[in-house]
Amino acid sequence: MKKRVLIVDDALFMRSMLCDIFSEAGWNVVSEADNGEAAIDEYRIHQPDLVTMDIVMPEMGGIDALKKILLEFPQAKIVVCSALGQKNLILDAINAGAKDFIVKPFQSHQVLEVVGRVVNEL
Amino acid sequence: MDIAKFRDMFLAETTEHLELIVNILLRLDSDPEDQKEIDALFREAHSIKGMAATMEYGEMARLAHHLEDHLDHCRKIGQITRIEIDWFLEAADLLEALLDDIRNNRPESSVDAFTATVPETQPAALPIAAEPQNSDPADSKRNLSIQLSLHETVAAPGPRFLVLLKRLADFGTVLKSTPSKEDLLQGDTPSQLLVQLETDTSPEEISQQLEKYSELQTISFPVAEEKKENKPKNKPIEKTVRISTELLDHFINLTGELITNRYQLQNALKKQDWNELDEGVGQLTRLVKNLHHQVLQVRMVSLESLAGRLSRTVHDLSRSSEKEVTFQTDGMKIELDRAIVEELTDPLIHMIRNAIDHGIEKSGTVSIRAWRERDQVLIEIADDGGGIDLEKIRERALEVGLLTPLQAKSIRNYDLLQLICQPGFSTVEEVNETSGRGVGMDVVKTAVEHVGGILLIDSTAGKGTRFTLKLPLSLAIIRVLIVECADIRMAMPITRVVQTVEIAASEVQSSGKQLMIHYQNELLPLLSLRKILKLPKGGHFDPISVVITEVLGRRIGLVVDQLVRQQEVFIQRLPAPFDQIRGCSGGTILGSGEIIFLLDLQSLFERRRN
């Protein structure tokens, strides 16, 4: 069965790019969201195998969304995406429960390695 | 963090804790229900455990933990038994041995044999007492060290290590990591991550999981030995002292004043203002004297730490020999140079052993007393036992050839007593555990003289024996008497000088070949320093300058050409191979630039006798 992923990012460009990477690799992109609130709603509906979560977004940011999702679904596997300069945000996200992180700009194989090992974690 | 550099501090502190433990135990011996002491004991064991674990000295941490467990039990019961006290003392010895291992860069000895034991507990014991061994649950799980490093190109190494650390935590309990999770969260960007993991997962499996992280450059599982290699090997232990910040402030102030003084002197010199120069030099004298005094303070330690070890010795010996021994101490607040205290620890223990073993018969008192007399410290070890049997000494001395039959008859009691310090002299035929450890009185005497002191022996049949050690306060800076012979100046420690006298040539008497002088109702042999040093014979002086001194337990008059003066000098040991020169124990450079050697009369006379 195809692995199901939810892509959260406020930039359409990033969402499209991730969508392509996942689809080409045989993933099922179940939904997309452009802010934290929407991400929580989409997670409740689809309960995907994995979430890629942008950290810096308008209204509710990625870390708050991540905390809320994990509060409700402790088993949720969330990988955060962030730009290189935001090291402290990445650290906070990991501390808050993100399984791993992807640094923008990224290449498809890097993304796939990270998400691959996260969904296959025991 | 480089743990190794904390080692010296660890050693110093743990030694102090250990001393405290022994002292507390000995106090508990007389009051086994003192809650405060039991609590204090618990805290000491706890401190040692914490420090040892931090330094990764596993055996010591395990032992301290075991003690802590049992002390917890004692706290609950509210008392400690004699058997338990002995058990804890045994543990203290073991801790001491482990410290010794660490000090000498040896792997720690195993404490398994000891941690398997539990002292017999009092009947009122709570059920907990039956199995305090459960302190060691780590057996089924293994303790794994994992070392990880990343490729240089990895974008965010800090967060990456944090993810890896969290991932490793999935396999067990992270006991310790370098850097820690907190450090990583603070933004630490290390070049590698070292994790101590308690896990039941095999290294192979963990390695497999980690290989999924292409960011990782190396994954290794260092074993304990490898870890030790990171630590510097055979690095000599620096001796450390603790000094109060107040004293440090004094140093800063003095340094400041010295700088001011320098400018004052430079100024005076430039202006050729002799009055001001004179004043400046006076100021300098005061400052240096003050500085010297403060520096000496830093080196000073009280005899209290020593007293703890001695009372421990008394405790152990009175138990094993089944003698009732009361131990009295007095003046243990007296301070001495650390080096002197260290040098004298073993000799003092030996004298205490002797006192209990040979002096006291069934019950009695052993005392150690210390007091200051001008710039000397006197330590007296006394017992109220049977005293030394002079006849036995006489027999023994004849037997080993220390005395001729004629000398044996005429020798004075005082001189006879001093013979027990001769190498190879021992009146005890059978060697027993207590006194037969190879440290004879000759070693004691050598140690005392090595630090520039004198050992006096005094014994009265039926009343006991008394050893008195006359010691200098400090080793490095001492007061010396400078004398001159054949235009060569030499120094001798003032502690070895009884008195200096000038006598008229007519007062010298002769007894056979030996020249003698009267000194305080005693006839003292008169010896010439020129002759001893094989210097050319010189002209005759009248009056004759004589240094009354004590060597090999006897007073003698030492003839010198001239008594120059007394002064304080900084003695430096001579570097090898000059340290082998007998009769010379160091040197100093006088203000004039002249080098002066320190005469070691003792070894001079020994050489002469041989």
Interface residues (C-beta under 8 A of the other chain):
Chain A: L84 K87 N88 I90 L91 D92 I94 N95 K99 D100 F101 V103 E113 G116 R117 N120 E121 L122
Chain B: A155 A156 G158 P159 L162 V163 K166 R167 D170 L184 L185 G187 K212 Y213 S214
